[in-house]
Amino acid sequence: MKISVVGGGIAGLTCALSLHAAGFRPRVSEAARAIEAVGVGINLLPHAVRELTELGLAEELASIALPPHRLNYHDRSGVPVWEEPLGTAAGYHWPQYSVHRGRLHLMLLAAVRERLGPHSLRTGRLFRRFEQTEADVRAHFVDRATGTPITEDADVLVGSDGIDSAVRAQLYPNEGPSHWNGVHMWRGVARYPHMLDGHSIVVAGGTPGAKFVAYPIEDPAAEGGEALMNWVLEVRHGRPNGPPPRTNRRITPAEARTGLADWNLPWIDLNRLAEHSSSVFEYPMLDRDPLPRWSFGRVTLLGDAAHPMFPMGMNGGSQSIVDARVLAWCLTREHDPATALLRYDSIRRPTVNAVVLANRNSGPEEVIARAEDHGGVLPSGRAESIADRYKHLSHGTVEQVNTHPSWTVPADPDGPTG
């Protein structure tokens, strides 16, 4: 079966690796002319780490990532309002990882080139449109270097080309722009001494637009040394009347200090953090409405192309990785590709659509919003209830992750069907 994957990001590369592990030979087309180690931090939850582990990437991932032990919620003054263990400390069989997005991307790229061959990923190919019949699907690209049209025939086309997916736009031509909630995120990384115990993710503040997040993504392992700290400050600019902004405006250290001036967090020197940040960029917080359907014939969506979501609960990238594994599993379970894509759709879409909607209401970070309204620590059991509800709907509880049948395709075709 020939499978064409549009988009060479984290979702697209994980999709290629998953398809290859299931016995397929996918080809990936990426619009960017080169893949580089760009971006800031990302968290991979245990359900995603399990899938990467089953793809044989456990050692590579452990070598570039840090396993946080605790999630700490604080108010704007730095007073703790809730904390919980993460990863293996919480009872999962797999860790949670914090990692530089660019390093994760390059790790997946190296694995794709090693396993699928150096020509399995083609860069500089801009997707334009597709056309399909009952027998196949044809994708049309443009070579960005020469302007030459390119066509590629396949049995299945997977759109994993991000929040502004061109594949999604063809399936839903009247959808319109993505949704902005009026919040900009200032995102940066800085060399900074260990914060708290050196193994914590900290979320401080309250509602979206009044929140600060920090966690280490690289550690030199020297006692008392500096870690590479990922940080995010949310700034609300009000709801726009026009289309959502598309900016990655660079924030100066002076502007960053001004934005952080109203915060009083005793366990971190925010002025120093701003000064030591190599670069800080501003991004709008965007998502899209959940779709009623991802799969149409031989074409489907995956990752941010299918379910872009607000960055609450650390679920965006993690759910994309699970998408890839389920898609590969479904394609081995059905003789008809269109039936397989509908099966994938029915397994993944309801769960991830629920996460998209939950993230619009702050996801698990509802804990700090409710604490802000309450004026302090929530009554006993209330925070646990919020956190547990979100884990359950995202299929991320300890029991769900540890006991779910594997999406790895068994060597025996008569093996368990999950």
C-alpha positions as CSV (number, residue, x, y, z in Angstrom):
1,M,0.0,0.0,0.0
2,K,1.4,3.4,-1.0
3,I,0.8,6.1,1.6
4,S,1.6,9.8,1.1
5,V,2.0,11.9,4.3
6,V,1.7,15.7,3.9
7,G,3.7,17.5,6.6
8,G,7.0,16.6,8.1
9,G,6.4,17.9,11.7
10,I,6.4,15.8,14.8
11,A,3.0,14.3,13.8
12,G,4.0,13.6,10.3
13,L,7.3,12.0,11.2
14,T,5.7,9.9,13.9
15,C,3.1,8.8,11.4
16,A,5.8,7.7,9.0
17,L,7.6,5.7,11.7
18,S,4.3,4.1,12.8
19,L,3.4,3.1,9.3
20,H,6.8,1.7,8.6
21,A,6.7,-0.3,11.8
22,A,3.3,-1.7,10.7
23,G,4.9,-2.9,7.4
24,F,4.1,0.1,5.1
25,R,6.5,2.3,3.1
26,P,5.2,5.8,3.4
27,R,6.6,8.9,1.8
28,V,6.6,12.3,3.6
29,S,6.3,15.7,1.8
30,E,7.2,18.8,3.8
31,A,6.8,22.4,2.6
32,A,9.8,23.8,4.4
33,R,13.0,23.6,2.5
34,A,14.9,22.3,5.5
35,I,14.1,20.9,8.9
36,E,15.9,22.7,11.7
37,A,16.0,22.5,15.5
38,V,13.6,25.4,16.1
39,G,11.0,26.1,18.7
40,V,10.9,25.9,22.5
41,G,9.7,23.3,25.0
42,I,7.1,20.6,24.7
43,N,5.8,18.0,27.1
44,L,5.1,14.4,26.2
45,L,2.7,12.7,28.5
46,P,3.1,9.0,29.4
47,H,0.5,7.9,26.8
48,A,2.7,9.4,24.1
49,V,6.0,8.2,25.7
50,R,4.5,4.7,25.7
51,E,3.9,4.9,21.9
52,L,7.4,6.2,21.2
53,T,8.9,3.5,23.4
54,E,7.0,0.8,21.5
55,L,8.5,2.4,18.3
56,G,11.9,1.6,19.7
57,L,12.8,5.2,20.6
58,A,13.1,5.0,24.4
59,E,16.9,5.4,24.6
60,E,17.0,8.3,22.0
61,L,14.2,10.1,23.8
62,A,15.8,9.7,27.3
63,S,19.0,11.1,26.0
64,I,17.5,14.4,24.9
65,A,14.6,14.9,27.4
66,L,14.1,15.4,31.1
67,P,11.4,13.5,33.2
68,P,9.6,16.0,35.5
69,H,8.5,14.6,38.8
70,R,5.8,17.0,39.9
71,L,3.3,19.5,38.5
72,N,2.9,22.5,40.8
73,Y,0.1,25.1,40.6
74,H,0.6,28.4,42.3
75,D,-1.2,31.7,42.5
76,R,0.2,35.0,41.1
77,S,2.2,35.5,44.3
78,G,3.8,32.1,44.1
79,V,1.7,30.5,46.9
80,P,1.1,26.8,46.2
81,V,-2.6,25.8,45.5
82,W,-2.2,22.3,44.2
83,E,0.5,19.8,43.2
84,E,0.6,16.2,41.9
85,P,3.2,13.7,40.9
86,L,4.0,13.0,37.2
87,G,5.1,10.1,35.1
88,T,6.6,7.1,37.0
89,A,6.2,9.0,40.3
90,A,2.4,8.9,39.7
91,G,2.4,5.2,38.9
92,Y,2.7,5.2,35.2
93,H,4.9,2.5,33.6
94,W,6.4,5.2,31.3
95,P,7.8,8.6,32.3
96,Q,6.6,12.0,31.2
97,Y,9.2,14.0,29.4
98,S,9.9,17.7,28.9
99,V,12.1,18.3,25.8
100,H,13.1,21.0,23.3
101,R,10.7,20.7,20.4
102,G,13.5,21.1,17.9
103,R,15.6,18.3,19.4
104,L,12.6,16.0,19.4
105,H,11.9,16.9,15.8
106,L,15.5,16.1,14.7
107,M,15.4,12.9,16.7
108,L,12.3,11.7,14.8
109,L,13.8,12.9,11.5
110,A,17.0,10.9,12.1
111,A,14.9,7.8,12.9
112,V,12.8,8.3,9.7
113,R,15.9,8.6,7.5
114,E,17.6,5.6,9.1
115,R,14.6,3.3,9.0
116,L,12.8,4.4,5.8
117,G,15.8,5.7,3.8
118,P,17.2,9.1,3.1
119,H,14.7,9.9,0.3
120,S,11.6,9.0,2.3
121,L,11.2,12.7,3.3
122,R,11.1,15.3,0.5
123,T,11.4,18.9,1.6
124,G,10.5,22.1,-0.3
125,R,7.3,20.5,-1.6
126,L,4.2,22.7,-1.1
127,F,0.9,20.8,-1.2
128,R,-1.8,22.3,-3.4
129,R,-4.7,19.9,-3.7
130,F,-5.7,16.3,-4.1
131,E,-8.2,14.3,-6.2
132,Q,-9.3,10.8,-5.5
133,T,-11.2,8.0,-7.0
134,E,-12.4,4.7,-5.5
135,A,-9.1,3.2,-6.5
136,D,-6.5,5.8,-5.5
137,V,-5.7,9.4,-4.6
138,R,-3.4,11.8,-6.4
139,A,-1.7,14.7,-4.5
140,H,-0.5,17.8,-6.3
141,F,2.6,19.7,-5.1
142,V,4.8,22.5,-6.2
143,D,8.6,22.4,-5.9
144,R,9.4,25.6,-4.0
145,A,12.9,25.8,-5.5
146,T,11.9,25.6,-9.2
147,G,8.1,26.1,-9.3
148,T,7.7,22.8,-11.0
149,P,4.4,21.0,-10.5
150,I,4.7,17.5,-8.9
151,T,2.1,14.8,-8.7
152,E,2.2,11.7,-6.4
153,D,-0.2,8.8,-6.6
154,A,-1.0,6.8,-3.5
155,D,-3.6,4.5,-1.9
156,V,-4.0,6.8,1.1
157,L,-3.3,10.5,1.7
158,V,-2.7,11.7,5.3
159,G,-2.9,15.4,6.0
160,S,-0.6,16.2,9.0
161,D,0.2,19.7,7.8
162,G,-0.7,21.7,11.0
163,I,-3.3,24.2,12.1
164,D,-3.5,25.8,8.7
165,S,-3.7,22.5,6.9
166,A,-4.2,22.7,3.2
167,V,-5.6,19.2,3.2
168,R,-8.2,20.2,5.8
169,A,-9.0,23.3,3.8
170,Q,-9.9,21.2,0.8
171,L,-12.1,18.9,2.9
172,Y,-13.8,21.9,4.6
173,P,-13.5,24.8,2.2
174,N,-15.9,27.0,4.2
175,E,-14.4,26.6,7.6
176,G,-12.7,30.0,7.7
177,P,-9.8,31.1,10.0
178,S,-8.7,29.5,13.2
179,H,-10.2,30.7,16.5
180,W,-8.2,33.2,18.7
181,N,-9.1,33.6,22.4
182,G,-7.5,37.1,22.6
183,V,-4.4,35.7,24.4
184,H,-0.8,36.1,23.2
185,M,1.9,33.8,24.5
186,W,5.5,35.1,25.0
187,R,7.7,32.0,24.8
188,G,11.4,31.8,25.5
189,V,14.2,29.7,26.8
190,A,17.0,30.7,29.1
191,R,19.9,29.3,31.0
192,Y,18.8,29.5,34.6
193,P,19.6,27.8,38.0
194,H,17.4,25.0,39.1
195,M,13.9,26.1,40.1
196,L,12.3,24.6,43.2
197,D,13.5,21.0,43.2
198,G,14.8,21.1,39.7
199,H,12.3,18.5,38.5
200,S,9.0,20.4,38.5
201,I,6.6,22.0,36.0
202,V,5.2,25.2,37.4
203,V,2.0,26.8,36.3
204,A,1.2,30.1,38.2
205,G,-1.7,32.6,37.9
206,G,-5.3,32.0,37.0
207,T,-7.3,32.3,33.8
208,P,-5.8,32.2,30.3
209,G,-4.1,35.5,29.7
210,A,-2.9,35.8,33.3
211,K,-0.6,32.8,33.6
212,F,3.1,32.0,33.8
213,V,4.6,28.5,33.0
214,A,8.1,27.3,33.5
215,Y,10.0,24.0,33.4
216,P,13.5,22.7,32.5
217,I,14.1,21.0,29.2
218,E,17.8,20.4,29.4
219,D,20.0,19.9,32.4
220,P,23.8,19.7,32.5
221,A,23.5,17.3,35.5
222,A,26.0,19.3,37.6
223,E,24.7,20.0,41.1
224,G,23.7,23.6,41.3
225,G,24.4,24.2,37.6
226,E,22.1,26.0,35.2
227,A,19.3,24.2,33.3
228,L,17.8,25.3,30.0
229,M,14.5,26.7,31.2
230,N,11.4,26.9,29.0
231,W,9.0,29.6,30.0
232,V,5.7,31.1,28.8
233,L,3.9,34.3,29.8
234,E,0.3,34.7,28.7
235,V,-0.8,38.3,27.9
236,R,-4.4,39.1,27.1
237,H,-5.0,41.8,24.4
238,G,-8.7,41.5,24.2
239,R,-10.8,39.7,21.6
240,P,-10.1,40.8,18.0
241,N,-12.8,41.9,15.6
242,G,-10.9,40.6,12.5
243,P,-9.1,37.4,11.7
244,P,-6.6,36.0,14.3
245,P,-3.1,37.4,14.2
246,R,-0.3,35.4,12.6
247,T,2.7,36.8,14.3
248,N,6.0,35.6,15.8
249,R,7.0,39.1,16.8
250,R,10.3,39.1,18.7
251,I,10.0,40.4,22.3
252,T,12.9,42.5,23.6
253,P,14.4,41.8,27.1
254,A,13.0,45.2,28.2
255,E,9.5,44.4,27.0
256,A,9.7,40.9,28.6
257,R,10.8,42.5,32.0
258,T,7.8,44.9,31.7
259,G,5.4,42.1,31.1
260,L,6.8,40.1,34.0
261,A,6.9,43.1,36.4
262,D,3.5,42.4,37.9
263,W,4.4,38.9,38.9
264,N,5.9,38.1,42.3
265,L,7.2,34.5,42.4
266,P,9.7,34.1,45.2
267,W,11.3,31.0,43.7
268,I,12.4,32.5,40.4
269,D,14.1,35.8,39.5
270,L,11.9,36.9,36.5
271,N,14.2,39.8,35.6
272,R,17.1,37.4,35.3
273,L,15.1,35.0,33.3
274,A,14.1,37.7,30.8
275,E,17.7,38.9,30.6
276,H,19.1,35.5,30.0
277,S,16.6,34.5,27.3
278,S,18.3,34.1,24.0
279,S,15.1,35.0,22.2
280,V,11.5,35.5,23.1
281,F,8.7,35.4,20.6
282,E,5.0,36.2,20.7
283,Y,2.4,33.8,19.4
284,P,-1.4,34.0,19.4
285,M,-3.2,31.2,21.3
286,L,-5.3,29.5,18.5
287,D,-7.4,26.5,18.0
288,R,-10.2,25.3,15.6
289,D,-13.7,24.0,16.2
290,P,-13.9,20.2,16.4
291,L,-14.7,18.5,13.1
292,P,-17.6,16.1,12.6
293,R,-15.4,13.9,10.4
294,W,-11.7,13.5,9.6
295,S,-11.8,10.8,6.9
296,F,-13.2,11.0,3.4
297,G,-12.6,8.1,1.2
298,R,-8.8,7.6,1.0
299,V,-8.0,10.9,2.7
300,T,-7.7,11.6,6.4
301,L,-6.3,14.1,8.9
302,L,-3.9,13.7,11.8
303,G,-2.4,15.8,14.5
304,D,-2.9,19.6,14.5
305,A,-4.5,19.3,11.0
306,A,-7.3,17.3,12.7
307,H,-7.5,18.8,16.2
308,P,-5.5,22.0,16.9
309,M,-6.1,22.9,20.5
310,F,-5.2,25.5,23.1
311,P,-2.0,24.5,25.0
312,M,-3.7,23.4,28.2
313,G,-2.9,20.1,29.9
314,M,0.2,19.4,27.7
315,N,-1.9,17.2,25.3
316,G,-1.5,18.6,21.8
317,G,1.7,16.9,20.7
318,S,0.9,13.8,22.8
319,Q,-2.4,13.2,21.2
320,S,-0.9,13.6,17.7
321,I,1.6,10.8,18.5
322,V,-1.3,8.5,19.6
323,D,-3.1,9.4,16.3
324,A,-0.2,8.1,14.3
325,R,-0.1,4.8,16.1
326,V,-3.8,4.2,15.9
327,L,-3.9,5.1,12.2
328,A,-1.1,2.6,11.4
329,W,-2.9,-0.1,13.4
330,C,-6.2,0.5,11.6
331,L,-4.6,0.3,8.2
332,T,-3.4,-3.3,9.0
333,R,-6.8,-4.4,10.3
334,E,-8.9,-3.6,7.2
335,H,-8.4,-4.7,3.6
336,D,-10.2,-1.5,2.3
337,P,-8.2,1.7,3.0
338,A,-11.4,3.8,3.2
339,T,-12.8,1.5,5.8
340,A,-9.6,1.6,7.8
341,L,-9.6,5.4,7.8
342,L,-13.2,5.5,9.1
343,R,-12.2,3.1,11.8
344,Y,-9.3,5.4,12.8
345,D,-11.7,8.3,12.8
346,S,-14.2,6.5,15.0
347,I,-11.5,5.6,17.6
348,R,-9.6,8.9,17.8
349,R,-12.0,11.8,16.9
350,P,-14.4,11.6,19.8
351,T,-11.7,11.5,22.4
352,V,-9.6,14.3,20.9
353,N,-12.6,16.5,20.1
354,A,-13.5,16.3,23.8
355,V,-9.9,17.4,24.7
356,V,-10.2,20.4,22.3
357,L,-13.4,21.6,24.0
358,A,-12.0,20.9,27.5
359,N,-8.9,23.0,26.7
360,R,-11.1,25.9,25.8
361,N,-12.3,25.8,29.4
362,S,-8.7,25.7,30.7
363,G,-8.5,21.9,30.8
364,P,-6.8,20.8,34.1
365,E,-5.6,24.4,34.6
366,E,-9.2,25.0,35.8
367,V,-7.6,24.2,39.2
368,I,-5.8,27.6,39.4
369,A,-8.7,29.5,37.9
370,R,-11.0,28.0,40.6
371,A,-8.4,28.7,43.3
372,E,-8.2,32.3,42.1
373,D,-12.0,32.6,42.4
374,H,-12.0,30.9,45.8
375,G,-9.2,33.0,47.1
376,G,-6.8,30.2,48.0
377,V,-6.4,26.5,48.1
378,L,-9.6,24.6,47.0
379,P,-11.6,22.5,49.4
380,S,-10.3,19.0,49.8
381,G,-11.0,16.8,46.8
382,R,-12.0,19.6,44.4
383,A,-8.6,19.9,42.7
384,E,-8.2,16.1,42.5
385,S,-11.6,15.9,40.9
386,I,-10.8,18.5,38.2
387,A,-7.4,16.8,37.4
388,D,-8.9,13.3,37.3
389,R,-11.8,14.3,35.1
390,Y,-9.4,15.8,32.5
391,K,-7.1,12.7,32.5
392,H,-10.1,10.4,32.1
393,L,-11.6,12.2,29.1
394,S,-8.1,12.4,27.4
395,H,-7.6,8.6,28.1
396,G,-4.6,9.6,30.3
397,T,-5.3,8.1,33.7
398,V,-2.7,5.7,35.1
399,E,-5.1,2.7,34.6
400,Q,-6.0,3.7,31.0
401,V,-2.4,4.2,30.0
402,N,-0.9,1.2,31.8
403,T,-3.6,-1.4,30.8
404,H,-4.6,-0.3,27.3
405,P,-3.8,-3.0,24.7
406,S,-0.8,-2.1,22.6
407,W,-1.3,-0.4,19.2
408,T,1.8,-2.3,18.0
409,V,0.9,-4.5,15.1
410,P,1.5,-8.1,16.2
411,A,3.7,-10.3,14.1
412,D,1.0,-13.0,14.2
413,P,-1.9,-11.7,12.0
414,D,-4.3,-13.7,14.2
415,G,-3.1,-12.0,17.3
416,P,-5.2,-9.8,19.6
417,T,-7.3,-7.1,17.9
418,G,-7.4,-4.7,20.8
